[in-house]
């Protein structure tokens, strides 16, 4: 007599990822999201660094990002510190604001009518707790100052701006838990940020964003690959070392081997949401090979883009794929198996 083997049921997240992967392989996206190319390289904090931390600096290759926490007036008329944005929710808010701005060609985004429907489209429960989390992160983004820049050939180009330049709304939550969370009617993106976004927005498949929406690292890795893989020269694969990957994505991981184990799990999820990606891993690092972008150029080209006339930051764009030779190695033998969990 043989015993039948039963597999454990899929989790809700696994079902969501599987459904998205099947749909992405079957047909092009009906909805395209966008994110600034610099934000595709450098992410926000994964976890709350604490309200006492007022600055967040990250650097990747030639690109740098600084976020400075701001202040907001409370019900007593006093300005109080607002913490830095963190986690997956501000990433989703930024994707939504950027997507709406690119779609409409307008820096003013109708948040009141779009934010809840956006959350619903991601599969996020639109209950009070989840919406409060989104609003809290929108308040942190609205209060923060962003500085983005790149250094190329000895020349530094920087944009100092706010993600959100104007938002008239109550930053604080209702005292009663059953009261409705109110969104601002509109949010205006900072002009410099909007101008730069219009020229350097990276198209993302909305289905992939939804499938990965519960993980900050997964969203960061997906956006990074979306802006990078199609820019790698054909026939010239590149290896990003584990040390470089740890510096870019390893927030909270003291040991390289722990980060590598977790990153490989995330990479499987990202690959399911971006099946066109030609990516592998070996003992040295992650191997990137020229791949189609997740959204075909003919689909993203239909959205309005602002011209560069009058702009003074036309070079604020992610550096070329091979711009950091210290952490990138040419790779001529694709097909290497994923690494084992050896010590670092």
ChimeraX attribute file (.defattr): number of C-alpha atoms within 10 A of each C-alpha:
attribute: neighborCount
match mode: 1-to-1
recipient: residues
	/A:1	3
	/A:2	4
	/A:3	5
	/A:4	6
	/A:5	6
	/A:6	6
	/A:7	6
	/A:8	6
	/A:9	8
	/A:10	10
	/A:11	9
	/A:12	9
	/A:13	13
	/A:14	13
	/A:15	13
	/A:16	17
	/A:17	21
	/A:18	17
	/A:19	15
	/A:20	22
	/A:21	21
	/A:22	13
	/A:23	15
	/A:24	21
	/A:25	14
	/A:26	9
	/A:27	8
	/A:28	14
	/A:29	19
	/A:30	9
	/A:31	13
	/A:32	20
	/A:33	24
	/A:34	26
	/A:35	24
	/A:36	25
	/A:37	24
	/A:38	25
	/A:39	22
	/A:40	22
	/A:41	25
	/A:42	24
	/A:43	24
	/A:44	23
	/A:45	22
	/A:46	19
	/A:47	14
	/A:48	12
	/A:49	15
	/A:50	10
	/A:51	12
	/A:52	11
	/A:53	12
	/A:54	16
	/A:55	16
	/A:56	16
	/A:57	13
	/A:58	17
	/A:59	17
	/A:60	19
	/A:61	21
	/A:62	16
	/A:63	23
	/A:64	20
	/A:65	22
	/A:66	18
	/A:67	23
	/A:68	19
	/A:69	23
	/A:70	20
	/A:71	16
	/A:72	17
	/A:73	14
	/A:74	13
	/A:75	9
	/A:76	6
	/A:77	8
	/A:78	10
	/A:79	12
	/A:80	11
	/A:81	17
	/A:82	23
	/A:83	25
	/A:84	29
	/A:85	29
	/A:86	20
	/A:87	18
	/A:88	23
	/A:89	23
	/A:90	24
	/A:91	27
	/A:92	24
	/A:93	19
	/A:94	20
	/A:95	20
	/A:96	22
	/A:97	27
	/A:98	25
	/A:99	26
	/A:100	20
	/A:101	23
	/A:102	24
	/A:103	18
	/A:104	13
	/A:105	16
	/A:106	15
	/A:107	24
	/A:108	20
	/A:109	23
	/A:110	17
	/A:111	20
	/A:112	14
	/A:113	13
	/A:114	17
	/A:115	20
	/A:116	18
	/A:117	14
	/A:118	17
	/A:119	21
	/A:120	13
	/A:121	13
	/A:122	19
	/A:123	14
	/A:124	16
	/A:125	13
	/A:126	15
	/A:127	11
	/A:128	14
	/A:129	12
	/A:130	14
	/A:131	21
	/A:132	19
	/A:133	13
	/A:134	23
	/A:135	24
	/A:136	20
	/A:137	25
	/A:138	25
	/A:139	25
	/A:140	24
	/A:141	28
	/A:142	26
	/A:143	26
	/A:144	24
	/A:145	21
	/A:146	21
	/A:147	17
	/A:148	22
	/A:149	22
	/A:150	23
	/A:151	16
	/A:152	15
	/A:153	5
	/A:154	7
	/A:155	8
	/A:156	13
	/A:157	17
	/A:158	18
	/A:159	17
	/A:160	15
	/A:161	19
	/A:162	23
	/A:163	26
	/A:164	26
	/A:165	20
	/A:166	15
	/A:167	21
	/A:168	11
	/A:169	13
	/A:170	17
	/A:171	22
	/A:172	16
	/A:173	14
	/A:174	13
	/A:175	7
	/A:176	7
	/A:177	10
	/A:178	8
	/A:179	10
	/A:180	13
	/A:181	16
	/A:182	16
	/A:183	24
	/A:184	16
	/A:185	14
	/A:186	18
	/A:187	23
	/A:188	22
	/A:189	25
	/A:190	21
	/A:191	15
	/A:192	18
	/A:193	22
	/A:194	26
	/A:195	21
	/A:196	23
	/A:197	26
	/A:198	24
	/A:199	21
	/A:200	21
	/A:201	24
	/A:202	27
	/A:203	25
	/A:204	26
	/A:205	24
	/A:206	23
	/A:207	25
	/A:208	28
	/A:209	22
	/A:210	22
	/A:211	26
	/A:212	26
	/A:213	21
	/A:214	18
	/A:215	15
	/A:216	22
	/A:217	25
	/A:218	25
	/A:219	23
	/A:220	24
	/A:221	22
	/A:222	26
	/A:223	28
	/A:224	19
	/A:225	23
	/A:226	24
	/A:227	23
	/A:228	23
	/A:229	24
	/A:230	18
	/A:231	17
	/A:232	17
	/A:233	14
	/A:234	11
	/A:235	10
	/A:236	13
	/A:237	20
	/A:238	25
	/A:239	22
	/A:240	21
	/A:241	20
	/A:242	23
	/A:243	15
	/A:244	17
	/A:245	19
	/A:246	19
	/A:247	15
	/A:248	18
	/A:249	21
	/A:250	21
	/A:251	14
	/A:252	11
	/A:253	14
	/A:254	10
	/A:255	12
	/A:256	17
	/A:257	17
	/A:258	14
	/A:259	19
	/A:260	23
	/A:261	14
	/A:262	14
	/A:263	20
	/A:264	16
	/A:265	11
	/A:266	18
	/A:267	19
	/A:268	13
	/A:269	21
	/A:270	26
	/A:271	19
	/A:272	21
	/A:273	29
	/A:274	25
	/A:275	18
	/A:276	16
	/A:277	22
	/A:278	17
	/A:279	21
	/A:280	19
	/A:281	21
	/A:282	17
	/A:283	14
	/A:284	13
	/A:285	22
	/A:286	23
	/A:287	24
	/A:288	24
	/A:289	24
	/A:290	20
	/A:291	20
	/A:292	17
	/A:293	21
	/A:294	27
	/A:295	20
	/A:296	14
	/A:297	11
	/A:298	8
	/A:299	14
	/A:300	18
	/A:301	10
	/A:302	9
	/A:303	14
	/A:304	15
	/A:305	18
	/A:306	16
	/A:307	11
	/A:308	13
	/A:309	7
	/A:310	8
	/A:311	12
	/A:312	14
	/A:313	16
	/A:314	15
	/A:315	18
	/A:316	23
	/A:317	21
	/A:318	23
	/A:319	20
	/A:320	13
	/A:321	17
	/A:322	16
	/A:323	13
	/A:324	14
	/A:325	11
	/A:326	11
	/A:327	17
	/A:328	18
	/A:329	17
	/A:330	14
	/A:331	15
	/A:332	12
	/A:333	9
	/A:334	17
	/A:335	11
	/A:336	12
	/A:337	10
	/A:338	13
	/A:339	16
	/A:340	11
	/A:341	11
	/A:342	9
	/A:343	8
	/A:344	9
